[in-house]
Amino acid sequence: MASLYLVGSLDGVAVGDTVPLDGAEGRHAVSVARVRVGETLRIGDGRGTVVTGTVASVDRDSLSLSVASVSSDAPPTPALTLVQALAKGGRDEMAVQAATEIGVDRIVPWSAARSVSRWDGAKVEKGRARWAAIAHEASKQAIRSRVPVVEAPVTTAQLAAGAGAGAAGAAAGAGAGAGALRVVLVLDPVGDVRLSAWEPPVDVEEIVLVVGPEGGIDRSEFDRLVAAGAVRVRLGDTVLRTSTAGPAALAVLQTRLGRW
């Protein structure tokens, strides 16, 4: 399968056009991947448009692609959002990488009560940018036409405020428009509902999956989220680490939605 590289925009590109690939992506293609004239590549904009073509020329740190085909993927419905609690040891970053490969559409960092890792001050944007870079690279590896958006971290209060079906807000619901039907699922090892048996509403536009940190979700957080309309669901009889739980649950959802 042709490699995928990402550029800022492919607006207006048509078959027969020549698309340049420069900057960091171009340098990687030429210097690291050693792409040569005549090879087939894919270039995407991370927003659904991908062009496929033949490398027409190679320079020191850039190349040009002769476009043979253009495809555009519509945003999936329902969208899948992962609210991932901050976790120690890079386990939250592992979750971001795997979730991206599996097909998550949006990622929201969550500063949970039991999160050992904390983002304060300059760490907030640095941490968000780090997660975004991981999602960017994982999207290329998975040959994804859409790169998931990584948003600013939320508190439990903000998360609960966006947990109600149909609620729109800057926390868990920012990806869905006003009036959109949203379902929030909170992973709980002892939840009454098995995720594999859960039936998504036919008109749901966004499914938000909430994953706690290594120490688990605090009881008060469970109470607050459930009171706001969230549903506690479990994966199985074993307890997964925070780096594994989200990706595993997303895989189940992809299957339940008929995408896998």
C-alpha positions as protocol buffer text, in pm:
chain_id: "A"
residue {
  index: 1
  type: MET
  ca { x: 0 y: 0 z: 0 }
}
residue {
  index: 2
  type: ALA
  ca { x: 126 y: 346 z: -92 }
}
residue {
  index: 3
  type: SER
  ca { x: 270 y: 551 z: 193 }
}
residue {
  index: 4
  type: LEU
  ca { x: 70 y: 848 z: 322 }
}
residue {
  index: 5
  type: TYR
  ca { x: 211 y: 1195 z: 379 }
}
residue {
  index: 6
  type: LEU
  ca { x: 16 y: 1493 z: 510 }
}
residue {
  index: 7
  type: VAL
  ca { x: 0 y: 1852 z: 386 }
}
residue {
  index: 8
  type: GLY
  ca { x: -194 y: 2156 z: 497 }
}
residue {
  index: 9
  type: SER
  ca { x: -450 y: 2175 z: 217 }
}
residue {
  index: 10
  type: LEU
  ca { x: -557 y: 1994 z: -99 }
}
residue {
  index: 11
  type: ASP
  ca { x: -844 y: 2227 z: -185 }
}
residue {
  index: 12
  type: GLY
  ca { x: -916 y: 2233 z: -557 }
}
residue {
  index: 13
  type: VAL
  ca { x: -663 y: 1963 z: -651 }
}
residue {
  index: 14
  type: ALA
  ca { x: -771 y: 1754 z: -952 }
}
residue {
  index: 15
  type: VAL
  ca { x: -643 y: 1460 z: -1156 }
}
residue {
  index: 16
  type: GLY
  ca { x: -347 y: 1570 z: -1369 }
}
residue {
  index: 17
  type: ASP
  ca { x: -232 y: 1837 z: -1124 }
}
residue {
  index: 18
  type: THR
  ca { x: 111 y: 1834 z: -964 }
}
residue {
  index: 19
  type: VAL
  ca { x: 120 y: 1850 z: -584 }
}
residue {
  index: 20
  type: PRO
  ca { x: 439 y: 1953 z: -402 }
}
residue {
  index: 21
  type: LEU
  ca { x: 550 y: 1785 z: -82 }
}
residue {
  index: 22
  type: ASP
  ca { x: 804 y: 1988 z: 112 }
}
residue {
  index: 23
  type: GLY
  ca { x: 886 y: 2091 z: 469 }
}
residue {
  index: 24
  type: ALA
  ca { x: 925 y: 1819 z: 731 }
}
residue {
  index: 25
  type: GLU
  ca { x: 711 y: 1572 z: 534 }
}
residue {
  index: 26
  type: GLY
  ca { x: 912 y: 1626 z: 217 }
}
residue {
  index: 27
  type: ARG
  ca { x: 1244 y: 1588 z: 396 }
}
residue {
  index: 28
  type: HIS
  ca { x: 1128 y: 1266 z: 559 }
}
residue {
  index: 29
  type: ALA
  ca { x: 1009 y: 1125 z: 227 }
}
residue {
  index: 30
  type: VAL
  ca { x: 1331 y: 1206 z: 44 }
}
residue {
  index: 31
  type: SER
  ca { x: 1597 y: 1170 z: 313 }
}
residue {
  index: 32
  type: VAL
  ca { x: 1455 y: 899 z: 541 }
}
residue {
  index: 33
  type: ALA
  ca { x: 1214 y: 696 z: 328 }
}
residue {
  index: 34
  type: ARG
  ca { x: 1434 y: 755 z: 21 }
}
residue {
  index: 35
  type: VAL
  ca { x: 1139 y: 797 z: -213 }
}
residue {
  index: 36
  type: ARG
  ca { x: 1241 y: 803 z: -578 }
}
residue {
  index: 37
  type: VAL
  ca { x: 1090 y: 914 z: -908 }
}
residue {
  index: 38
  type: GLY
  ca { x: 829 y: 670 z: -1033 }
}
residue {
  index: 39
  type: GLU
  ca { x: 712 y: 550 z: -692 }
}
residue {
  index: 40
  type: THR
  ca { x: 346 y: 570 z: -593 }
}
residue {
  index: 41
  type: LEU
  ca { x: 252 y: 785 z: -294 }
}
residue {
  index: 42
  type: ARG
  ca { x: -57 y: 915 z: -119 }
}
residue {
  index: 43
  type: ILE
  ca { x: -80 y: 1270 z: 7 }
}
residue {
  index: 44
  type: GLY
  ca { x: -366 y: 1374 z: 236 }
}
residue {
  index: 45
  type: ASP
  ca { x: -481 y: 1689 z: 408 }
}
residue {
  index: 46
  type: GLY
  ca { x: -595 y: 1513 z: 727 }
}
residue {
  index: 47
  type: ARG
  ca { x: -953 y: 1631 z: 666 }
}
residue {
  index: 48
  type: GLY
  ca { x: -1072 y: 1354 z: 435 }
}
residue {
  index: 49
  type: THR
  ca { x: -910 y: 1431 z: 100 }
}
residue {
  index: 50
  type: VAL
  ca { x: -635 y: 1204 z: -32 }
}
residue {
  index: 51
  type: VAL
  ca { x: -458 y: 1218 z: -367 }
}
residue {
  index: 52
  type: THR
  ca { x: -270 y: 921 z: -513 }
}
residue {
  index: 53
  type: GLY
  ca { x: -10 y: 952 z: -783 }
}
residue {
  index: 54
  type: THR
  ca { x: 339 y: 897 z: -913 }
}
residue {
  index: 55
  type: VAL
  ca { x: 644 y: 1086 z: -793 }
}
residue {
  index: 56
  type: ALA
  ca { x: 736 y: 1311 z: -1085 }
}
residue {
  index: 57
  type: SER
  ca { x: 1048 y: 1475 z: -941 }
}
residue {
  index: 58
  type: VAL
  ca { x: 1266 y: 1466 z: -633 }
}
residue {
  index: 59
  type: ASP
  ca { x: 1476 y: 1751 z: -494 }
}
residue {
  index: 60
  type: ARG
  ca { x: 1706 y: 1769 z: -192 }
}
residue {
  index: 61
  type: ASP
  ca { x: 1425 y: 1791 z: 64 }
}
residue {
  index: 62
  type: SER
  ca { x: 1105 y: 1793 z: -144 }
}
residue {
  index: 63
  type: LEU
  ca { x: 923 y: 1612 z: -422 }
}
residue {
  index: 64
  type: SER
  ca { x: 634 y: 1661 z: -659 }
}
residue {
  index: 65
  type: LEU
  ca { x: 350 y: 1418 z: -719 }
}
residue {
  index: 66
  type: SER
  ca { x: 157 y: 1379 z: -1043 }
}
residue {
  index: 67
  type: VAL
  ca { x: -202 y: 1322 z: -930 }
}
residue {
  index: 68
  type: ALA
  ca { x: -372 y: 1013 z: -1076 }
}
residue {
  index: 69
  type: SER
  ca { x: -676 y: 1002 z: -846 }
}
residue {
  index: 70
  type: VAL
  ca { x: -852 y: 1211 z: -582 }
}
residue {
  index: 71
  type: SER
  ca { x: -1076 y: 1071 z: -308 }
}
residue {
  index: 72
  type: SER
  ca { x: -1272 y: 1249 z: -40 }
}
residue {
  index: 73
  type: ASP
  ca { x: -1417 y: 1075 z: 265 }
}
residue {
  index: 74
  type: ALA
  ca { x: -1712 y: 1224 z: 450 }
}
residue {
  index: 75
  type: PRO
  ca { x: -1691 y: 1249 z: 831 }
}
residue {
  index: 76
  type: PRO
  ca { x: -1814 y: 925 z: 989 }
}
residue {
  index: 77
  type: THR
  ca { x: -2147 y: 920 z: 1173 }
}
residue {
  index: 78
  type: PRO
  ca { x: -2158 y: 866 z: 1458 }
}
residue {
  index: 79
  type: ALA
  ca { x: -1826 y: 1026 z: 1543 }
}
residue {
  index: 80
  type: LEU
  ca { x: -1617 y: 848 z: 1806 }
}
residue {
  index: 81
  type: THR
  ca { x: -1461 y: 1059 z: 2079 }
}
residue {
  index: 82
  type: LEU
  ca { x: -1212 y: 932 z: 2336 }
}
residue {
  index: 83
  type: VAL
  ca { x: -1192 y: 1119 z: 2666 }
}
residue {
  index: 84
  type: GLN
  ca { x: -863 y: 985 z: 2799 }
}
residue {
  index: 85
  type: ALA
  ca { x: -755 y: 1053 z: 3156 }
}
residue {
  index: 86
  type: LEU
  ca { x: -400 y: 1176 z: 3202 }
}
residue {
  index: 87
  type: ALA
  ca { x: -184 y: 887 z: 3317 }
}
residue {
  index: 88
  type: LYS
  ca { x: 174 y: 828 z: 3427 }
}
residue {
  index: 89
  type: GLY
  ca { x: 444 y: 644 z: 3239 }
}
residue {
  index: 90
  type: GLY
  ca { x: 328 y: 754 z: 2896 }
}
residue {
  index: 91
  type: ARG
  ca { x: 30 y: 518 z: 2909 }
}
residue {
  index: 92
  type: ASP
  ca { x: -204 y: 795 z: 2802 }
}
residue {
  index: 93
  type: GLU
  ca { x: 15 y: 853 z: 2495 }
}
residue {
  index: 94
  type: MET
  ca { x: 3 y: 482 z: 2416 }
}
residue {
  index: 95
  type: ALA
  ca { x: -376 y: 502 z: 2427 }
}
residue {
  index: 96
  type: VAL
  ca { x: -376 y: 801 z: 2190 }
}
residue {
  index: 97
  type: GLN
  ca { x: -159 y: 619 z: 1938 }
}
residue {
  index: 98
  type: ALA
  ca { x: -363 y: 297 z: 1936 }
}
residue {
  index: 99
  type: ALA
  ca { x: -697 y: 480 z: 1940 }
}
residue {
  index: 100
  type: THR
  ca { x: -592 y: 678 z: 1635 }
}
residue {
  index: 101
  type: GLU
  ca { x: -497 y: 364 z: 1447 }
}
residue {
  index: 102
  type: ILE
  ca { x: -833 y: 209 z: 1538 }
}
residue {
  index: 103
  type: GLY
  ca { x: -1027 y: 508 z: 1410 }
}
residue {
  index: 104
  type: VAL
  ca { x: -1112 y: 758 z: 1684 }
}
residue {
  index: 105
  type: ASP
  ca { x: -1231 y: 1094 z: 1551 }
}
residue {
  index: 106
  type: ARG
  ca { x: -1162 y: 1322 z: 1846 }
}
residue {
  index: 107
  type: ILE
  ca { x: -947 y: 1300 z: 2159 }
}
residue {
  index: 108
  type: VAL
  ca { x: -1003 y: 1497 z: 2478 }
}
residue {
  index: 109
  type: PRO
  ca { x: -746 y: 1484 z: 2763 }
}
residue {
  index: 110
  type: TRP
  ca { x: -911 y: 1456 z: 3105 }
}
residue {
  index: 111
  type: SER
  ca { x: -759 y: 1569 z: 3433 }
}
residue {
  index: 112
  type: ALA
  ca { x: -927 y: 1307 z: 3653 }
}
residue {
  index: 113
  type: ALA
  ca { x: -920 y: 1306 z: 4032 }
}
residue {
  index: 114
  type: ARG
  ca { x: -679 y: 1011 z: 4041 }
}
residue {
  index: 115
  type: SER
  ca { x: -458 y: 1124 z: 3756 }
}
residue {
  index: 116
  type: VAL
  ca { x: -100 y: 1121 z: 3882 }
}
residue {
  index: 117
  type: SER
  ca { x: 17 y: 1309 z: 3574 }
}
residue {
  index: 118
  type: ARG
  ca { x: -84 y: 1677 z: 3575 }
}
residue {
  index: 119
  type: TRP
  ca { x: -75 y: 1944 z: 3308 }
}
residue {
  index: 120
  type: ASP
  ca { x: -33 y: 2290 z: 3458 }
}
residue {
  index: 121
  type: GLY
  ca { x: 73 y: 2621 z: 3307 }
}
residue {
  index: 122
  type: ALA
  ca { x: 292 y: 2573 z: 3001 }
}
residue {
  index: 123
  type: LYS
  ca { x: 244 y: 2196 z: 3026 }
}
residue {
  index: 124
  type: VAL
  ca { x: -116 y: 2229 z: 2906 }
}
residue {
  index: 125
  type: GLU
  ca { x: -37 y: 2330 z: 2548 }
}
residue {
  index: 126
  type: LYS
  ca { x: 284 y: 2126 z: 2543 }
}
residue {
  index: 127
  type: GLY
  ca { x: 92 y: 1814 z: 2642 }
}
residue {
  index: 128
  type: ARG
  ca { x: -189 y: 1877 z: 2394 }
}
residue {
  index: 129
  type: ALA
  ca { x: 63 y: 1938 z: 2115 }
}
residue {
  index: 130
  type: ARG
  ca { x: 244 y: 1615 z: 2205 }
}
residue {
  index: 131
  type: TRP
  ca { x: -79 y: 1416 z: 2181 }
}
residue {
  index: 132
  type: ALA
  ca { x: -162 y: 1587 z: 1851 }
}
residue {
  index: 133
  type: ALA
  ca { x: 179 y: 1493 z: 1710 }
}
residue {
  index: 134
  type: ILE
  ca { x: 124 y: 1131 z: 1814 }
}
residue {
  index: 135
  type: ALA
  ca { x: -218 y: 1130 z: 1647 }
}
residue {
  index: 136
  type: HIS
  ca { x: -64 y: 1284 z: 1334 }
}
residue {
  index: 137
  type: GLU
  ca { x: 203 y: 1016 z: 1303 }
}
residue {
  index: 138
  type: ALA
  ca { x: -37 y: 733 z: 1389 }
}
residue {
  index: 139
  type: SER
  ca { x: -277 y: 854 z: 1118 }
}
residue {
  index: 140
  type: LYS
  ca { x: 2 y: 834 z: 860 }
}
residue {
  index: 141
  type: GLN
  ca { x: 97 y: 485 z: 973 }
}
residue {
  index: 142
  type: ALA
  ca { x: -264 y: 369 z: 951 }
}
residue {
  index: 143
  type: ILE
  ca { x: -319 y: 541 z: 613 }
}
residue {
  index: 144
  type: ARG
  ca { x: -611 y: 740 z: 757 }
}
residue {
  index: 145
  type: SER
  ca { x: -770 y: 1016 z: 554 }
}
residue {
  index: 146
  type: ARG
  ca { x: -871 y: 1204 z: 868 }
}
residue {
  index: 147
  type: VAL
  ca { x: -644 y: 1299 z: 1156 }
}
residue {
  index: 148
  type: PRO
  ca { x: -830 y: 1310 z: 1489 }
}
residue {
  index: 149
  type: VAL
  ca { x: -855 y: 1646 z: 1658 }
}
residue {
  index: 150
  type: VAL
  ca { x: -687 y: 1670 z: 2000 }
}
residue {
  index: 151
  type: GLU
  ca { x: -861 y: 1928 z: 2216 }
}
residue {
  index: 152
  type: ALA
  ca { x: -766 y: 2114 z: 2531 }
}
residue {
  index: 153
  type: PRO
  ca { x: -788 y: 1914 z: 2856 }
}
residue {
  index: 154
  type: VAL
  ca { x: -1112 y: 1918 z: 3053 }
}
residue {
  index: 155
  type: THR
  ca { x: -1195 y: 1890 z: 3420 }
}
residue {
  index: 156
  type: THR
  ca { x: -1456 y: 1653 z: 3560 }
}
residue {
  index: 157
  type: ALA
  ca { x: -1698 y: 1944 z: 3594 }
}
residue {
  index: 158
  type: GLN
  ca { x: -1656 y: 2033 z: 3226 }
}
residue {
  index: 159
  type: LEU
  ca { x: -1689 y: 1670 z: 3128 }
}
residue {
  index: 160
  type: ALA
  ca { x: -2013 y: 1630 z: 3322 }
}
residue {
  index: 161
  type: ALA
  ca { x: -2148 y: 1952 z: 3172 }
}
residue {
  index: 162
  type: GLY
  ca { x: -2119 y: 1802 z: 2824 }
}
residue {
  index: 163
  type: ALA
  ca { x: -2237 y: 1452 z: 2915 }
}
residue {
  index: 164
  type: GLY
  ca { x: -2609 y: 1492 z: 2857 }
}
residue {
  index: 165
  type: ALA
  ca { x: -2762 y: 1363 z: 2535 }
}
residue {
  index: 166
  type: GLY
  ca { x: -2813 y: 1654 z: 2298 }
}
residue {
  index: 167
  type: ALA
  ca { x: -2596 y: 1887 z: 2506 }
}
residue {
  index: 168
  type: ALA
  ca { x: -2352 y: 2108 z: 2322 }
}
residue {
  index: 169
  type: GLY
  ca { x: -2055 y: 2261 z: 2493 }
}
residue {
  index: 170
  type: ALA
  ca { x: -1685 y: 2325 z: 2498 }
}
residue {
  index: 171
  type: ALA
  ca { x: -1605 y: 2011 z: 2694 }
}
residue {
  index: 172
  type: ALA
  ca { x: -1698 y: 1659 z: 2583 }
}
residue {
  index: 173
  type: GLY
  ca { x: -1951 y: 1782 z: 2330 }
}
residue {
  index: 174
  type: ALA
  ca { x: -1760 y: 2038 z: 2128 }
}
residue {
  index: 175
  type: GLY
  ca { x: -1731 y: 1809 z: 1827 }
}
residue {
  index: 176
  type: ALA
  ca { x: -2106 y: 1781 z: 1780 }
}
residue {
  index: 177
  type: GLY
  ca { x: -2327 y: 2068 z: 1679 }
}
residue {
  index: 178
  type: ALA
  ca { x: -2599 y: 2219 z: 1891 }
}
residue {
  index: 179
  type: GLY
  ca { x: -2887 y: 1978 z: 1926 }
}
residue {
  index: 180
  type: ALA
  ca { x: -2682 y: 1676 z: 1819 }
}
residue {
  index: 181
  type: LEU
  ca { x: -2758 y: 1351 z: 1995 }
}
residue {
  index: 182
  type: ARG
  ca { x: -2458 y: 1243 z: 2198 }
}
residue {
  index: 183
  type: VAL
  ca { x: -2415 y: 934 z: 2414 }
}
residue {
  index: 184
  type: VAL
  ca { x: -2147 y: 927 z: 2682 }
}
residue {
  index: 185
  type: LEU
  ca { x: -2016 y: 586 z: 2788 }
}
residue {
  index: 186
  type: VAL
  ca { x: -1793 y: 554 z: 3095 }
}
residue {
  index: 187
  type: LEU
  ca { x: -1578 y: 243 z: 3119 }
}
residue {
  index: 188
  type: ASP
  ca { x: -1637 y: 67 z: 3450 }
}
residue {
  index: 189
  type: PRO
  ca { x: -1502 y: -284 z: 3528 }
}
residue {
  index: 190
  type: VAL
  ca { x: -1821 y: -358 z: 3726 }
}
residue {
  index: 191
  type: GLY
  ca { x: -2070 y: -177 z: 3504 }
}
residue {
  index: 192
  type: ASP
  ca { x: -2406 y: -343 z: 3451 }
}
residue {
  index: 193
  type: VAL
  ca { x: -2401 y: -310 z: 3072 }
}
residue {
  index: 194
  type: ARG
  ca { x: -2158 y: -503 z: 2853 }
}
residue {
  index: 195
  type: LEU
  ca { x: -2028 y: -281 z: 2575 }
}
residue {
  index: 196
  type: SER
  ca { x: -2048 y: -572 z: 2331 }
}
residue {
  index: 197
  type: ALA
  ca { x: -2424 y: -592 z: 2395 }
}
residue {
  index: 198
  type: TRP
  ca { x: -2493 y: -218 z: 2406 }
}
residue {
  index: 199
  type: GLU
  ca { x: -2722 y: -89 z: 2129 }
}
residue {
  index: 200
  type: PRO
  ca { x: -2633 y: 254 z: 1992 }
}
residue {
  index: 201
  type: PRO
  ca { x: -2937 y: 478 z: 1932 }
}
residue {
  index: 202
  type: VAL
  ca { x: -3020 y: 487 z: 1562 }
}
residue {
  index: 203
  type: ASP
  ca { x: -2991 y: 866 z: 1544 }
}
residue {
  index: 204
  type: VAL
  ca { x: -2681 y: 912 z: 1758 }
}
residue {
  index: 205
  type: GLU
  ca { x: -2429 y: 1154 z: 1609 }
}
residue {
  index: 206
  type: GLU
  ca { x: -2147 y: 1119 z: 1859 }
}
residue {
  index: 207
  type: ILE
  ca { x: -2038 y: 847 z: 2099 }
}
residue {
  index: 208
  type: VAL
  ca { x: -1810 y: 970 z: 2375 }
}
residue {
  index: 209
  type: LEU
  ca { x: -1601 y: 708 z: 2553 }
}
residue {
  index: 210
  type: VAL
  ca { x: -1457 y: 806 z: 2892 }
}
residue {
  index: 211
  type: VAL
  ca { x: -1152 y: 618 z: 3023 }
}
residue {
  index: 212
  type: GLY
  ca { x: -1008 y: 671 z: 3370 }
}
residue {
  index: 213
  type: PRO
  ca { x: -644 y: 681 z: 3486 }
}
residue {
  index: 214
  type: GLU
  ca { x: -436 y: 398 z: 3631 }
}
residue {
  index: 215
  type: GLY
  ca { x: -602 y: 434 z: 3971 }
}
residue {
  index: 216
  type: GLY
  ca { x: -949 y: 417 z: 3822 }
}
residue {
  index: 217
  type: ILE
  ca { x: -1235 y: 665 z: 3819 }
}
residue {
  index: 218
  type: ASP
  ca { x: -1328 y: 807 z: 4158 }
}
residue {
  index: 219
  type: ARG
  ca { x: -1676 y: 718 z: 4287 }
}
residue {
  index: 220
  type: SER
  ca { x: -1774 y: 1084 z: 4304 }
}
residue {
  index: 221
  type: GLU
  ca { x: -1679 y: 1121 z: 3937 }
}
residue {
  index: 222
  type: PHE
  ca { x: -1891 y: 820 z: 3843 }
}
residue {
  index: 223
  type: ASP
  ca { x: -2184 y: 969 z: 4034 }
}
residue {
  index: 224
  type: ARG
  ca { x: -2144 y: 1307 z: 3871 }
}
residue {
  index: 225
  type: LEU
  ca { x: -2120 y: 1168 z: 3518 }
}
residue {
  index: 226
  type: VAL
  ca { x: -2410 y: 927 z: 3559 }
}
residue {
  index: 227
  type: ALA
  ca { x: -2624 y: 1205 z: 3706 }
}
residue {
  index: 228
  type: ALA
  ca { x: -2549 y: 1404 z: 3390 }
}
residue {
  index: 229
  type: GLY
  ca { x: -2668 y: 1119 z: 3168 }
}
residue {
  index: 230
  type: ALA
  ca { x: -2361 y: 900 z: 3111 }
}
residue {
  index: 231
  type: VAL
  ca { x: -2388 y: 520 z: 3093 }
}
residue {
  index: 232
  type: ARG
  ca { x: -2148 y: 291 z: 3281 }
}
residue {
  index: 233
  type: VAL
  ca { x: -2032 y: 5 z: 3057 }
}
residue {
  index: 234
  type: ARG
  ca { x: -1780 y: -276 z: 3097 }
}
residue {
  index: 235
  type: LEU
  ca { x: -1567 y: -466 z: 2850 }
}
residue {
  index: 236
  type: GLY
  ca { x: -1543 y: -805 z: 3019 }
}
residue {
  index: 237
  type: ASP
  ca { x: -1436 y: -986 z: 3332 }
}
residue {
  index: 238
  type: THR
  ca { x: -1077 y: -860 z: 3333 }
}
residue {
  index: 239
  type: VAL
  ca { x: -949 y: -514 z: 3424 }
}
residue {
  index: 240
  type: LEU
  ca { x: -747 y: -344 z: 3149 }
}
residue {
  index: 241
  type: ARG
  ca { x: -487 y: -74 z: 3195 }
}
residue {
  index: 242
  type: THR
  ca { x: -569 y: 277 z: 3082 }
}
residue {
  index: 243
  type: SER
  ca { x: -341 y: 237 z: 2781 }
}
residue {
  index: 244
  type: THR
  ca { x: -542 y: -65 z: 2664 }
}
residue {
  index: 245
  type: ALA
  ca { x: -899 y: 0 z: 2777 }
}
residue {
  index: 246
  type: GLY
  ca { x: -984 y: 285 z: 2540 }
}
residue {
  index: 247
  type: PRO
  ca { x: -847 y: 123 z: 2224 }
}
residue {
  index: 248
  type: ALA
  ca { x: -1015 y: -209 z: 2314 }
}
residue {
  index: 249
  type: ALA
  ca { x: -1349 y: -37 z: 2369 }
}
residue {
  index: 250
  type: LEU
  ca { x: -1316 y: 158 z: 2044 }
}
residue {
  index: 251
  type: ALA
  ca { x: -1255 y: -168 z: 1860 }
}
residue {
  index: 252
  type: VAL
  ca { x: -1578 y: -308 z: 2008 }
}
residue {
  index: 253
  type: LEU
  ca { x: -1765 y: 6 z: 1901 }
}
residue {
  index: 254
  type: GLN
  ca { x: -1626 y: -12 z: 1548 }
}
residue {
  index: 255
  type: THR
  ca { x: -1759 y: -366 z: 1528 }
}
residue {
  index: 256
  type: ARG
  ca { x: -2097 y: -276 z: 1679 }
}
residue {
  index: 257
  type: LEU
  ca { x: -2132 y: 5 z: 1425 }
}
residue {
  index: 258
  type: GLY
  ca { x: -2059 y: -233 z: 1138 }
}
residue {
  index: 259
  type: ARG
  ca { x: -1739 y: -61 z: 1034 }
}
residue {
  index: 260
  type: TRP
  ca { x: -1518 y: -361 z: 1102 }
}
